[in-house]
Amino acid sequence: MAQAAPAPKRNRPSRPEAVSSPAAQDLASLEARRLRAAPMFERGSSPAEVARVLGVSRQSTSRWHRAWAEGGSAALASSGKRGRSARLSSAQLKAVEQALRKGARSQGYATDLWTLDRVGGVIESVTGVSYHRGHVWKVLRSLGWTRQRPARQAVERDDEAIAAWVKETWPRVKKTPEDGAPF
């Protein structure tokens, strides 16, 4: 099979690459980048120029310019941590993990299988914080837990009977070539 040739590149002005590393996305570096724009705005640089120099989108520098024009360099300072704060503290997460490690039976369930509903019930009983089952999965991932599926086996399965059948009956019913030797 022939390999496909890479698509030809179009002649377009290059855009800055999206920064995806966690270190580049921390609040201090983002603030430092915004603050580097302030003196450029003071010198009269356009948002498009600032975008090219700093390697960010023009939309971002336009937003920064508007904030700078209204409030100066202080308007470009970080406003603190983004997003909602965690509902469970690290001590609560540790207590939840200890309860989960004891097993589902120790929590009063008939089997030792964890389901999202069961884990949600344990989180609520240990911490008093209620989670939707869809978000319970995020808590488990933050604890380093992964999805495990039990192997399905019939309750009636008899391993000794299976071993005897494979040893005695299978060689008798297995097809062989014309000369009688097994494949």
C-alpha positions in Angstrom: 0.0 0.0 0.0 1.4 3.4 -1.0 1.8 6.1 1.6 -0.1 9.3 1.1 1.9 12.3 0.4 1.6 15.2 2.9 -0.7 18.0 1.8 1.0 21.0 0.3 1.4 24.0 2.6 -0.5 27.1 1.7 1.2 30.5 1.8 -0.5 32.1 4.8 1.0 34.2 7.5 2.0 32.1 10.4 -0.2 32.2 13.5 1.2 31.6 16.9 0.9 28.0 18.1 -1.4 27.3 21.0 0.5 26.8 24.2 -0.6 23.6 25.9 2.1 22.8 28.4 1.0 23.2 32.0 4.1 25.3 32.9 3.2 27.8 30.2 -0.4 28.1 31.4 0.3 28.9 35.0 -1.1 32.2 36.2 2.2 33.9 36.8 3.5 33.4 33.3 0.2 34.5 31.8 0.2 37.6 33.9 3.8 38.3 33.0 3.0 38.1 29.3 0.0 40.5 29.7 2.2 42.9 31.6 4.8 42.8 28.8 2.1 44.2 26.6 1.5 47.4 28.7 4.8 49.2 27.8 4.2 48.3 24.2 0.7 49.9 24.3 2.2 52.9 26.0 4.7 53.3 23.1 1.7 53.3 20.7 2.0 49.7 19.3 -1.2 48.3 17.9 -2.8 45.1 19.3 -1.8 43.3 16.1 1.9 44.3 16.6 1.8 43.2 20.2 0.2 39.9 19.2 3.0 39.2 16.7 5.8 40.1 19.2 4.3 38.1 22.1 3.1 35.2 20.0 -0.6 35.4 21.1 -3.8 36.0 19.2 -5.0 39.4 18.1 -8.3 38.9 20.0 -6.3 38.5 23.2 -4.3 41.6 22.7 -7.4 43.6 21.7 -9.0 42.5 25.0 -5.8 43.5 26.8 -5.6 46.8 25.1 -9.2 47.6 26.0 -8.5 46.7 29.7 -5.2 48.7 29.7 -7.0 51.8 28.2 -9.6 51.7 30.9 -7.4 50.8 33.9 -3.7 51.0 33.0 -1.2 48.2 33.8 -3.1 47.3 36.9 -6.0 46.1 34.8 -3.7 43.5 33.2 -2.7 42.0 36.5 -4.0 38.5 37.4 -7.3 38.2 39.1 -6.3 35.1 40.9 -7.1 31.4 40.5 -9.5 30.5 37.7 -12.5 28.3 38.0 -14.5 27.0 40.9 -12.6 25.9 44.0 -12.6 22.2 44.8 -15.6 20.9 46.8 -13.4 18.3 48.7 -10.3 19.2 50.6 -7.2 16.9 50.3 -7.9 15.5 53.8 -11.5 14.6 52.7 -10.2 13.0 49.5 -7.8 10.9 51.6 -10.6 9.8 53.8 -12.7 8.9 50.8 -9.9 6.9 49.3 -9.3 5.0 52.6 -13.0 4.1 52.7 -12.9 2.9 49.1 -9.8 0.8 49.7 -11.7 -1.1 52.4 -14.0 -2.4 49.8 -17.7 -2.2 48.9 -18.7 -4.9 51.3 -17.3 -3.0 54.3 -19.6 -0.2 53.2 -22.6 -2.5 53.4 -22.9 -3.6 49.8 -23.6 -7.2 48.9 -20.8 -7.4 46.4 -17.3 -6.0 46.3 -17.9 -4.1 43.0 -17.8 -0.3 43.0 -20.2 1.5 40.8 -20.4 5.3 40.4 -23.6 5.4 42.4 -22.0 3.4 45.2 -18.8 5.6 45.2 -21.0 8.7 45.3 -22.8 7.3 48.3 -19.5 6.7 50.1 -18.3 10.2 49.3 -21.5 11.6 50.7 -21.4 9.5 53.8 -17.7 10.2 54.5 -17.7 14.0 53.7 -21.3 15.1 53.6 -20.7 16.4 50.0 -23.1 15.1 47.3 -21.8 14.5 43.8 -23.7 13.7 40.6 -22.6 10.3 39.3 -21.0 11.9 36.3 -18.7 13.9 38.5 -17.9 11.0 40.8 -15.8 9.7 37.9 -13.7 12.9 38.0 -13.1 12.4 41.7 -11.9 8.9 41.1 -9.6 10.0 38.3 -8.1 12.6 40.6 -7.3 9.8 43.1 -5.6 7.8 40.3 -8.3 5.2 40.0 -9.2 3.6 36.7 -12.2 1.8 35.4 -12.0 -2.0 35.9 -14.5 -4.5 34.6 -14.9 -7.9 36.2 -14.5 -10.9 34.0 -17.9 -12.4 33.4 -18.2 -16.1 34.3 -21.3 -18.2 34.8 -22.1 -18.9 38.4 -22.6 -22.6 37.4 -19.1 -22.9 35.9 -17.3 -26.0 37.1 -13.5 -25.7 36.3 -12.8 -29.3 37.2 -15.5 -30.6 34.7 -14.1 -28.3 32.0 -10.5 -29.6 32.6 -11.7 -33.2 32.4 -13.6 -32.6 29.2 -10.6 -30.9 27.6 -8.4 -33.9 28.6 -10.7 -36.8 27.7 -13.4 -35.7 25.3 -11.8 -33.1 23.2 -9.0 -35.3 21.8 -11.6 -37.8 20.7 -13.8 -35.3 18.8 -11.1 -33.0 17.4 -10.7 -33.3 13.6 -7.4 -34.8 12.4 -5.8 -35.1 8.9 -6.3 -38.2 6.8 -3.3 -40.1 8.3 -4.7 -39.8 11.8 -2.0 -37.4 13.2 -3.3 -34.3 14.9 -2.7 -30.9 13.2 
